[in-house]
Each structure stands twice: as C-alpha cells, then as structure tokens.
Amino acid sequence: MHKVDKILESMKENSKNVRFEDLVKVCSYYFGYPRIRGSHYFFSVPWEGKPLTNIQKTNNGKAKVYQVEQVLKAIEKLEGEGFV
C-alpha cells in the first residue's frame, strides 16, 4: 500500500489526530503543490464554485479537525466525479 493511502486510511479512521505534515502530503498528492501564504496552505481543486482547499497547522503540529474533514470530502468528490 502506498504511503499516502495509509495516511488517508488513518485520516478516515481518526480525523482528530492527523499530523499537519501528513495532511500536506495527502493534499499535494491529490491536488498538486500548494500556494503558501504565512501559515495557510492553499490547494486548487478542479471544480467550479470552491476552487481552493485551505489548511493550516495548529500550535501542536496537528492539522485542524474541520480542515481534515473538508479535505476528506474533497477527495471523496474527486473520486466520485472521476477526477482521480
């Protein structure tokens, strides 16, 4: 199993304990390289209406839970619409 697949499975099981660096790896794999502005990482998505996914690190090096959930939904949409 690919490392990104393992991280993604772990994210689906527990969105509350995701390392920010792992979320960046998953987002980079699915959405390409980010645009970085300060602490915010912006990833483009290939559909109209919401062209960016935004993530940022918490003080403890973890990803914000609601952003992990947004990324999971975006990946699900990508797969459902045949982009992946």
Contacts in CASP RR format, 6 or more apart in sequence:
PFRMAT RR
TARGET T0000
AUTHOR 0000-0000-0000
METHOD contacts of the structure
MODEL  1
MHKVDKILESMKENSKNVRFEDLVKVCSYYFGYPRIRGSHYFFSVPWEGK
PLTNIQKTNNGKAKVYQVEQVLKAIEKLEGEGFV
3 25 0 8 1.000
4 25 0 8 1.000
4 26 0 8 1.000
4 29 0 8 1.000
7 22 0 8 1.000
7 25 0 8 1.000
7 26 0 8 1.000
8 26 0 8 1.000
8 75 0 8 1.000
10 18 0 8 1.000
10 22 0 8 1.000
11 18 0 8 1.000
11 22 0 8 1.000
11 23 0 8 1.000
11 26 0 8 1.000
11 68 0 8 1.000
11 71 0 8 1.000
11 72 0 8 1.000
12 72 0 8 1.000
15 65 0 8 1.000
15 68 0 8 1.000
15 69 0 8 1.000
15 72 0 8 1.000
16 65 0 8 1.000
17 62 0 8 1.000
18 62 0 8 1.000
18 63 0 8 1.000
18 65 0 8 1.000
18 68 0 8 1.000
19 61 0 8 1.000
19 62 0 8 1.000
19 63 0 8 1.000
20 55 0 8 1.000
20 56 0 8 1.000
20 57 0 8 1.000
20 58 0 8 1.000
20 61 0 8 1.000
20 62 0 8 1.000
20 63 0 8 1.000
22 63 0 8 1.000
23 55 0 8 1.000
23 63 0 8 1.000
23 67 0 8 1.000
23 68 0 8 1.000
23 71 0 8 1.000
24 34 0 8 1.000
24 41 0 8 1.000
24 55 0 8 1.000
26 71 0 8 1.000
26 75 0 8 1.000
27 34 0 8 1.000
27 41 0 8 1.000
27 43 0 8 1.000
27 53 0 8 1.000
27 55 0 8 1.000
27 71 0 8 1.000
28 34 0 8 1.000
28 43 0 8 1.000
30 43 0 8 1.000
30 74 0 8 1.000
30 75 0 8 1.000
30 78 0 8 1.000
30 84 0 8 1.000
31 43 0 8 1.000
31 44 0 8 1.000
31 45 0 8 1.000
31 53 0 8 1.000
31 74 0 8 1.000
32 43 0 8 1.000
32 44 0 8 1.000
34 41 0 8 1.000
34 42 0 8 1.000
34 43 0 8 1.000
35 41 0 8 1.000
35 42 0 8 1.000
36 42 0 8 1.000
39 56 0 8 1.000
39 57 0 8 1.000
40 54 0 8 1.000
40 55 0 8 1.000
40 56 0 8 1.000
41 54 0 8 1.000
41 55 0 8 1.000
41 56 0 8 1.000
42 52 0 8 1.000
42 53 0 8 1.000
42 54 0 8 1.000
43 52 0 8 1.000
43 53 0 8 1.000
43 54 0 8 1.000
43 55 0 8 1.000
44 51 0 8 1.000
44 52 0 8 1.000
44 53 0 8 1.000
45 51 0 8 1.000
45 52 0 8 1.000
45 53 0 8 1.000
45 74 0 8 1.000
45 78 0 8 1.000
46 78 0 8 1.000
46 83 0 8 1.000
47 77 0 8 1.000
47 81 0 8 1.000
53 70 0 8 1.000
53 71 0 8 1.000
53 74 0 8 1.000
54 67 0 8 1.000
55 63 0 8 1.000
55 64 0 8 1.000
55 67 0 8 1.000
55 71 0 8 1.000
56 64 0 8 1.000
56 67 0 8 1.000
57 63 0 8 1.000
58 64 0 8 1.000
75 84 0 8 1.000
78 84 0 8 1.000
END
